[in-house]
């Protein structure tokens, strides 16, 4: 916990200087990379970092390379003043706000790609999305050089890919994945929920309902994975306004579909409601095993 | 300069522990990544690191992913005992010898790619070579976390790509490119020279002769780049046993061919002599400009 005033920097050199100075004083450095438009999901990550670490850096940067040409880069919410207030309240010490001239200077030419994991699930429809994510996250991590970086479980595939990438490239950081934060109606928090009309929001609740259904079935001893998937899909396909992309059960590390019950499993759903793409997930543990 | 005994490690955790301990004592860390089979070119890099830095790490690892399927990975020379003696004599403090189970563990899935620079020159014939190089160099740099890493100018395109990659990914290291070391007959040192017969070696001397010709023409005030290239190519094409791949003059940063004289230029040659591929280069400065 720290009660110092919130600082902000844009340049990487200024960020590094402040982080190095704190590290030299023995501080552990926590890092929460964000695209801004912060909600309670983000602030829970900042609070987790503040609980673990002496100095907490939050980055706010809407990374163009992870948006497809038909996606919402232009209209993605940008509310820096509100974000800074939320960072301060949640315990951040430093907010880093690079711009695109800093992150992708003239002549920029390098990609980081996590092959297998990036082509499935979200990657099957969002071409190049994860390459954009892995490249910017490498850059953010190597600019800040934190001890621990915090990601939300809501973007489950993203955190799995980032874990694989950090392991593969020997990026010297620990990855901490924090639980999904939900509104009282069950909708997983997302900056994109702001796009939903009241009817669309009601439709969006089917994602968390389908996940609860899967949890209940597994808790009740159901071991037929195909049956659990079919139940989720039936609930989702019966929802007006909702167009299901996938509802599946996978291994939490490889993200490969599974056909038989195993000790760790994750149920993953993606659907479009109107023009808004929603995702949600939950980890599942068979009845005999203690849930982690 | 240090006169401590040479240590060797294989595991990344052991490497990091030793480097972190020296850094904590205030040491600057120099790093020379190699594939072993060390010659005076490599030892000049170790000596340069020893002159600049308090603690010098040399890695020896023959990286399979930068060899093509028809290239010489299997027969690439592996002479660890000799290499260790040369490292000690040149001033190395620590030799890191990871193996493939450490560098590419089960499930490994990540590539680093520097797009434009990797497709031209060497990259035009050696598909995926530079992706293998940039991926392993990222891993080596992030495992060791040196202050300065040393590369030879003989692999000119490689050092240009690595500079671009470190800049693009914000890898916190300074890249130091050291001059080509040549045998007395002018042949640029390379571990692959061991493959050459006496006749092939004589043919290989045409590379450095062609570069000297280009230097002489530029020094004499020749400003017609096409004419200089043609002279190099004529000399090389007239050499028995030698099959020219390219002989060109390029911008040292972008590696794009140039057609008019500029203050910094590099002449680059690649040729096959028998089954051995040879490369060489030299920087050129027009007569009016002081050569850097």
Interface residues (C-beta under 8 A of the other chain):
Chain A: X12 X16 X105 X107 X108 X109 X110 X111 X112 X113 X114 X115 X116 X117 X134 X135 X138 X139 X142 X143 X145 X164 X165 X167 X168 X169 X170 X171 X172 X253 X254
Chain B: X12 X16 X105 X107 X108 X109 X110 X111 X112 X113 X114 X115 X116 X117 X134 X135 X138 X139 X142 X143 X145 X164 X165 X167 X168 X169 X170 X171 X172 X254
